Amino acid sequence: MRRTRTAATALAVALAASLAASPTAAADPAAENPLAEFHEQEVVWAPCEERSLSGLECAEIEVPLDHSDPEGRRITIAISRNAASDPEQRRGILLTNPGGPGGTGRHLALDPDPSSNLWGYGHQRVAEAYDIIGMDPRGSGASGPHLDCGMPMTLHPPRPDDSEFSSITRTSIAFQRGCERNHGDLLQHVTTAATARDMDVIRAALGEEKLNYIGASYGTYLGAVYGSLFPERLDRSVLDSSVVPDGMWRGVLTLQAEGYRRNVERYSEWLAGYDGLLGFGSTAEEVMETLDAAHGELEENPRYDIPGLPEGVPFTADDFDFYVGQSARYQGWWDAYTSDLFLLVHGLPFPDLELPEPAVPDIELSNDALMTAILCEAEWPSRLSEYYADMRRVREESPYGIGVNWHSPLPCTFASEKPAQPLVELERDGYPAGLVIAGEFDPQTVYEGGPQMADRLGHGLITVTDEGGHGFYGMAGLECVDDAVDAYLVDGAAPQDLTCAGHPRAELGGPATLSAQEQGSMVARVMESRDEVLAPSSGMHPPLR
């Protein structure tokens, strides 16, 4: 499906270049639009080859590596399409992004398949009125060239000792050096602004005057950047689980530690209400003391009987911290998470549990190298002492969940080159008001990002109360959110502020009904998906009940 430059195309470009120096070149379309060749390229659709994308059409779009140099090197962007099911109602394309940064997106045109951890918008009303377009951003998935830094990016311990700081630093140095060694000529061109410009080439190549957009998590920033660069080309837009509009990127990411702390506070209050069943303590303070004691026990005696972990792999105090943080987010499943937490806290054995083999998609869902490249579009502090001071503070204040991860020296700290261009200033000047969605206790993109982004862009705000999930439209099973977004995107309802209730808090029924049928399954799921917290929004909700 990849289109190559034929001799005829090369000749046409050469002729255009020669005419540019002549008096007759003033009316040359290529001179007026240097991206004309990209905008007018033929898009060849064919059934997607990957099993995970069955039922979708796929294609490749050529874009310049450097949009300011359209005659230079070219790269390809892989896209997918789920054509509008009601042609009479069709109102254009709906371009999507799952977040990250680093998330691929061709699967977003699918119906959701929780068994494969694939989430998409194909089941929503938008699938009737829009061609849903998924996109693997430059450098990821099936787009080429594919970024690979030679090693995975993994979570650091939530509350490391000072003795671990140097190894954390060395890991980040090694990752950044691998990125620069493998892709030094590409990294400066992998930015949010470049991805937004790719989106506009996709729009034009598909023959659309405007595009509509829905992005989650990091995708909210991408959508805001697109609207700032191409206001005349953006119609309706939804920013789901919005980042704060300022502080890219360290200031945005370090807010997560506070987000997890808020969730652990409300979870510990809930646990205290069941002291007679759990024995964790009758106040939130006593519960926290119990959890800290369990952490200490696992430091001395890691466990080897945890479902979902390979034989011989220990469940450590770091794993416990992460499990508590993830459990605290999902109030609708607190009973199930607490079932496993009960066994961990009291040192009780887990029952034998036959876990089904997780379905493994045959597509890349997230790319660590792309994540790092995007994060490096912003300035990062260079003094290690600043990072280490933050880590010491955060490990005391927010030890559960992701802990110090984003406060540690990340690969961008050691980038050889500074960002090539300033970040795009976010504004809405010339495109319609859209919708922003924010969860009250979302730890990945904290709630404050919603009101701030809505205020910056003049958008309507949907607040999801008492909810720690991330990525809501079409993913969380909340009809209030889905209906409001559908009314806006499909029916054209004016964006308005709205409050939707999150999933109701779970209740415990008694010692014999501590979700015994689920014991072991929740800790197994969290361990299997530990690094998804660095990935996009897709799959960040437990299976719907």
C-alpha positions, 0 to 999 in steps of 0.5 A: 500500500505504500506509495513511492515516488515514481520517475514521473512524480520526481520529474514533476517536482523538478519542473515545479522547482525550475518554474519557481525561479521564473516569472510564470511561477506565481500561479503555480499551485505547488508554490502556493501550497508546498504540501500540495503533493501530499494533500492530493495523494491517492489513498489506497484502502484495503482490508487491514492485515492484522488479526486485531484489526479485522473488519477495518480498512487500512491505508498509508499516508505519506508526510514530510519528515520535516513539514517545513521541508516538504521536498526532503525525506518522507515518512508514512503514517498508518491509518484505519477506517470504520466507514460511517454505517449510515451514509445519509447521516454521514458528516465527515471523519472523526480522527482519534488518538488514545493518548500516551504519549506513545499510544497507537490508534488504529484500533480505536476504529473498532468495536471494543474487545475487553478480552483483548484489551482493545477499546474503540468507538465503533459501538457508539452512535458516532460510528453511524455519522462518521468515518472513524479514523484511527492513526498510528502516530509517526514513529509508532505501530505500523507507521514508518520508520518505527522508533525503537530505543533498544530497551523497554521503559519500566516503572521505577520503584514507588518509594526507592531508597537513596541507594537506588537513585543511581541505578534509576539514573543509569537506566534513564541514561541508557534509554536516552542513549539508545534512542539517540543511537538508533534514531538521532536523525528522527527525534527532533522531528517527533513532536506533538506539533509534527503529529498535528501537521500529519493529521492535517495531511490526513484530512486533506488526503481524505478529501475533507474540508474539516476534521472532527476529533476525539482524543484521550489523555495526551490526545487532549493536548494533541487535539488542542495543538491541532486546533491552535495550528489549524483552527479553520480545519477543526469542527467538533472536538472532544478532549477526554481526560484532559491534561493541564494546559501548561507545564509540559511535560514535567509539570504535567506528569508529576501531578500524578503522585498527588492524584494517587495520594487523593485516591488512597485517602478516599480508599482508606476511609472506605476500608476503615468503615469495614474494620469489623470485616477486614481488621485494617483499622477503624480510621483512615490513619489506622488503615494507612498504618496497616498498609505501611506494616504490610509493605514492611513485611514484604520488604523482608519477606517477598511472596512467591504465590501470587496469581499471574506472576511467573514461577519464581518471580517475587511479589515485592513491597514495590508491587504492593505499593503499586497494587494499593495505588491502582486499587484505590482508583476504581471505587466501583471494584473496591470489593474485588480489589480488597479481596486480594488486599485482605490476603496480602495484608494478613499474609494469607495464602491465595487459592489455586487459580486457573487464569486464562491466558491473556489475549495478545494483540498482534499490533503494537499498542504503545511505544516507549520510544515515541513517548520519550521523543514527545516528552523531550519536546519540552525543557527538563531540569538538568540538575540531578539534585533537584530530582533527588530532592523531589524523590525524597519528598514524594516517597514520603507524601505519595508512596502508593501508586506510581510514587516517585516515577515522574519526579525521577530523572527521566531520559529527557534529562540526558538528551544531547540536544535541546528542543528544536522549536518552542511549544505551541501556544494553546488557544481557540481562535476560529473553531467551534467550542468543544467538550472536555471530560475530567474525572474527579479522582483521575490520577493520570490526568488530574481533575484540575486539567479539565477546568483549566483546559475548558477555560483556556479553550472556551469548551464545555466541561463534563465532570465525572464525580467520585471517579478515579478512572481515565478515559471515559467516552465509550470506555467506562460504561457511563451512559451520562457521559456517552449520551452527552458526547453523542448528542454533541458529536452526532446531533450538534447539541451545544457544548455545556457544562455537565456533571455525571456520576462515576461508578457507585462505590462498591460494598462488602457483604461479609467475611464469606462473601469477600468476592471469593470467586475473584480472589487472586484475579485482581492482583493478577490483572494489576501485575500483568498490566503494571506498565500500562500506567505508562501507556495510553488510556485504552484498557485503564478501566477494569472489566465492566460488571 
